[in-house]
Amino acid sequence: MKKVLFQIMAVSLAVFLTLLLLEIGIRLFWKNVQGPIIPLSLKTHRLSGNPKLGYELIPNSSAFEDEVWYRINGDGIRDNPYPQQKPQGIFRIAAVGDSLTFGMAVDFGNTWPKQLEAALRRMSIQAEVINFGVMGYDTTQMAELIESKVLTFSPDVIIIGYCLNDIGILSREGSVLSQYRGYHEFLTTGISWLDGLLSHFRLHRLFKNRLYLKKTKTHTQPPHFSKDGHKVLQVGLRNFIIGAYNEPANRSRLEQSLQKIRRLTEGKISVLLAIYPELNNFESYPYREVHSEVARLAKDFGFEVLDPLADFLKHDSRKLRVNYTNLHPNRAGNAVFSRAVARFLVRKGLFRDKAK
């Protein structure tokens, strides 16, 4: 009996050491062995039962990409767990937006909502800033998210981190989730703690990605360009974005979304729409008129408006973004935005009589 136990232990130890060495080797040479890249949105997002949202974050999911951990809590947001009932004496802010708010390619603490929270606390303001950002959301989805989830957390202020494509253009997450349908559930045990543990191992991720792509043959499909993508190729990004704000269908969708947010919050919750500039072409920034148009619309619906473009133009745009090809803000870019928001909130006195 002892001999059998010894043999089992020896085999188990050998298997463990083999897997450990494989994990170490894969981590060292990950860029060479990972093969076709599975989009990040598949690992943390899923199609939603709410057709107005289209898709949503997956509660209790996690992914390691861009040298960053993306951890989604049980409420389906990239943040710490919060009670829905706001604690006494806390000023609660809900940050709503797309991938810039979600924090693509930046650590959780470097997202603008968490930097804003830290900045306010340094001012001795007991604030919570909850990050409701979802990659690719436009204002239509944000309005629905505010109604279905944000309001249940009783925020004192809702801050919409508005990106210029939030009028409803250039979002690929919905089509990606449809194309790669079933990835999140593939090669899982159904045991949440075990699946959470496995997600930390690149050996498991390598096998999951390779087997999924082999099974579905998704990576062999020809590249697909959306209608928006084709337009960008034809007229260029600058002309496309500016032109999008002149199209009646886009304007109508944006106005309806802002009207819905006003209806949900009027007389109860302050709303601040803060415009995030495109981190490119600061030498001759081409979207000033778009900023002005968005600001005018938001003010017409009774929202507070912040356009921190002047703060951004003091910097080299290349030092505020993740890298040359990824124009999402890095830690420094989010810091410029969060500082501007903090100053605005204090100047407007939105904290008075709110933290009850």
C-alpha positions, 0 to 999 in steps of 0.5 A: 500500500505504501509503495502504491501511495509513493508511486502516486505521489511521485507521478503527481509531483512529476506531472506538477513539475512538468506543468510548472515548467511548461507554464514558465516556458509559455510565459517567457515566450508568450508572444511567440507561441500565443498564435492568433489573438482572441479579442479582449472583449470576448474574455470579459464581455458577453451577449446580453439578454437586454436587446437595448444593451446588446452585450454586457460585462461578465460577472466574476470574469477576468482576463490578463491582456496588454500586461494588465489584469481585467477583473470584473466583480459580481455585479458585472463592473470593473471595480471593487464590490460595492453595496447598492445601498450607499454608506452614510457620509459617502459621496457616490459617483457613477462613471459611465462610458466606453473603453476609455472609462473601462480602462483599456490597457491600463491597470485598474488603479490607473483608470480615470474613475479610480484616479478621480476617487483618489484625487477627491480623497486627497481633498478630504472628500469621502467619495466613491467613484464606481466604474460602470464603463463597458468597451464599445458602448455608445450613448444609447447603451449608456442610457439603458445601463443607467436605467437598468444598473447604475440607478440601483447604486443610488449615485449622487452624480453620474459622470459620462466620459464622452468619447467622440465615437459615442454618437454610435459609430466605430464600435466593434464589440457587438459584432466580435461577440457574435462572431466568436459566440461561445468562447467564454464557456468553452473549455470551462468546468462550470465551477466558478472558483476553479475556472477563476484559478485556471484563468490565471494560467497561460498554459490553459489559455493557450490550449483554450484559444488554440482548440476554440479557433480550431473547432470554430475555424473563426480565424480562417474567415476573411477580415470583415469591415463594417459599414463604418469601417468602409467609410473610414477607409474612403474618407479618412477618420477625421472626415468620418467623425466630423461627418457623423455629427451631420447625419440626422440618424446619428443626431437623433440617436444621440438626442434621444439618449440624452433625453432618456438620461435626463428623464431618469435623473432630472431633479434627483441626480446631477449629470456631468458630461465630460468630453474626452478628446481624441489623443492625436493631432494636438498640433492642429486638433480637428474636432473642436467644432464637434466638442462644441456641438456635443457640449451645446446638446448636453447643456440643452438637456440640462447637464453640467458640461466639462470640456478639458481640451485645453488641459490636454493640449498642454501635453504631447499627445504621444505621451498620453496614449498607450502607444503609437497604434493604441490611442486609448489614454495611458495612466498620464492621459487618465490623470489629466482627465481625472484632475480636470473632473475633480477641479470641476466638481469642487468648483461647481460645489456638487458635493454640498448636501449630497453625502447623506 
